[in-house]
Amino acid sequence: MDTGEGLASKIFEYAKRIPAVKRRVDAEYAKMMGDLRAAAKPYGDEFPSCATLPEEGREHAEILAQMQAFREREASRWQDGYVSGAVYHGDPEHIALMEKAYSLHSQTNPLHSDLWPSITKYEAEVVSMTAKMLGADLAGDDAEVCGAISSGGTESILLAMKTYRDQARAERGVTRPNIVAPISAHAAFDKAARYFGIELRKIHTGPDFRADLRAMRRAVDRNTICLVGSAPCFPHGVIDPITELAELALAKGVGLHVDACLGGFVLPWAKQLGYDVPDFDFRVPGVTSMSADTHKYGYAAKGTSVVLYRSKALRRHQWFTLTDWPGGIYFSPTFAGSRSGGVSAACWAAMQSMGRKGYLDASKAIVETGQAIRRGIADIPQLKVLGDPLWVISFAASDPAALDIYRVSDAMSHRRWNLNGLHRPPCVHIAVTLRHTQEGVVERFLADLRESVAEVEASGASSSEGGMAPVYGLAGTIPARGAVSDLLELYLDALYEV
């Protein structure tokens, strides 16, 4: 059954085929693209464009000087703690360690494991360290928790969903697979469904923004290949009822994937520190796979994540092998063929540098900072905190008709803050990192937030709820009318224009 939004989108697509309508739509999109293109290309003519190869190679010093200029200009906000998520550690010594580790292995390729066995050693140890942190030793005698390194959380999720699809096809003869997930689950599950021909059954969350267990139970049928829960979910920073979802998965004979990309390297330590963290990992019977991002709160360089499985038998459905290719017998563990071993080496170095105590101390600082921000937001009458978050703090207007939360976010942007706009419902969140634990950042954030709320109230601007939509990765909103996907496709086109 089509949702109202889906039906409206289809009507709009048909209407665009009428020439007069298409001309009006194109004209409106052209106006919107002016601001979006400016955001995508902020440097203008300040730096020379390189649309074609230079006739003669440029001097190394000249190239590096330009790149250094970019680095210095783009680092200022995140270094000072103005950015939600994005850079999770950021200490200069830690960055230097990862850059050195990468440089030592910049020419390696784990596809050629015979040439660079050090990389497979690093990757195996990263997987093992992550698995043990996430309850592998408490998973039961029949478990053999294992996994692989991917390029990020999206690939980890894609790999897991492809694995469940292939397992269900091979072992149960499922040809019309579906996944049951709350609407708060990461967009990567939508991507997996679209790429792999899987139906994604999205279930609304409850008033606490956690997965609605009863609704998910009703959505399961004989073609369901797995359930999904988050620990925590990206939008609201709350943990789905993993134990209950695991019981449902066991009863139905399907898998349960726990997306801990955001929380995998915080929650185990927060639990150890005494925070109210429910069991969410392999110590829960019925959890059959997990994703955890080493390049977030694992403090590795961007480009690594870990996907874990309860058994090697399940993981084998992830592997790709080809035995009759004229180029020789071919195999690869993930979607990529050739890839950089440098990022895996840097990941291993980061984890070795942090150690258990480092992660414990970092998690303590982050959760304490998150709770301070949560209390500060709760003290602003015009705002309310959503759900029961630890360090990813989502907040909305207490009265959406009286205060436009997106205008508050815009006002914060004018004060240098880069926050994540969310919708359904309209809200904003800040994902606390080590950058926010620096002295004075919490006080600055709350003071700017109070000023921003007062500024929006004083402006008398009416709420644009329903009229604007936030875009992940962009500061600000776009008009939520027509087919928003069309505008985003134009924006993607613009990103790759010189």
Phi, psi and omega in degrees: 000132179288139169285167177301321180294318181296320179294317179298322180295319179294319178299318180297319180298318178293319182297326182295344179284345176281123187308315182296320179293317181298320180297318180294318179297314181299321180294319179293318179298323180298321178295314181297323184292339179302309180292319181295321180293324178295323178292324181285332184233068187287346187272343177055230181264011183296326178240144183295141176279152181233067182286335176229163178298139175296146181300316176241144179300139181282157178294142181303318182297321180293317179298312183292328178296318178295317181293323177295324178297317176300313184300315183293321182290324186273351183270341192300317185290314183289327178298325183270006175081028181264359190244133174284125179061221174069294177241117193263337177245280170088357178293135184303321180293321179293318177298317180298321178299312182294321180294322177293316179300318178296314183298326179294336184235025187294337182262005184274158180214111183295349174297331178257075185293339178285331180277325185230067179296342178298326183290318178293329174296312178303312185294317179298321181287324175298314179299314182296315180298318180293317181298316180293326176296331184255035168085015182301322182287348181246018186273356180105158185294334182274356183270148173220070187302131185213180181180203182202163175267135175238183183274352182166178183300322180299315180293322178302316180291317178301316180298316181296317181292322175297322180295314178296321179300312183290325177296314182296323178293316184286321189261336183235358180069025181284123180247349178234069189289152172222155176242140177249120186215149174290156181296341180280352180297153186300151179301341179298333177290324173296318180297317179298316180299317181291319181290321192253010177067042180247139174281128177256115179264106184270127184248135179295152177269166178278184180297342177268005178070014175263161181304136178277105186298316182298317181294322178293322178300318181293334184276345182284136172219190186291347178262002179289131181257335175193159170257162181230136171223156182241147180217085350268177174283153181296314188297311192243359174068022180254155184263126177294160180287079189297315181301315180292321176296323179295320177297319178296316180299317178297317181296326182268352179071034179235171180278165172228119176260125175258115178276099177249031179304319183276326189249356186301329182256013175240312188301319179300323182281323176298321177297317179296330179281355176101004177287157184281083180247114179290158176301136185217356189246207188289351174289348177269114176301135182106339171284114186253345176204159180213156170234138181216127186270111173293334183271008170256254183279006166277348173066026173271169176291155180301137176121013177220143174209167179237131170250131186238148177230151180290336183218154175291330179299321177289317182299331183299336178285352175275326186298149172245126177227146178219121188255347186246017179285135178301338179282357181115170177294127186241140175208151175206146183280332185232191183291324182286152168267264174292141176204166184282127172282345182297321182290328177291321177296318179294324178297313179300317180297319180298316181292321177295322181291321183288309184064174182300316182295322179298316179292322179297313181295318180296317180295322178300312181296319183292313182292321176299318178295317178301318180291325176295319178294318179301313179297320180295320178293318180298336180277355177266110189303328185283352183240159174219143176277138180265133177070206183230069186275159176262309183219351170258099193258112180258137181219152182225175176285136176299323176232095184302333180286337183263336184222124178273109184295332179289326176290327174297317178298320177297318178296325176293324177299322178293343176260019174085354183284142177240096183254169180262116174279139182229165174216171182062060005271166176299125180197179181222149172225160171236122176267110187287134177234181178297337177296329182278348181275358177294152182302130173090349185291315180300314180298319179294318180299310183293322178296316179293324179293317178298317179296321181294317178299314180297321180296316180293319177299316182293332182289338180071013181292135180284159181293142176253021180306128181089341181261344180232155179225133176282152180239125179301131178090358177236140174276115180117186185231168174233157179299129182267060177226155185070206178265100182302327182300327178300314182295320179295323177295321176296321179296317177298320175303316184294327180300329185256017172267143177273000000 
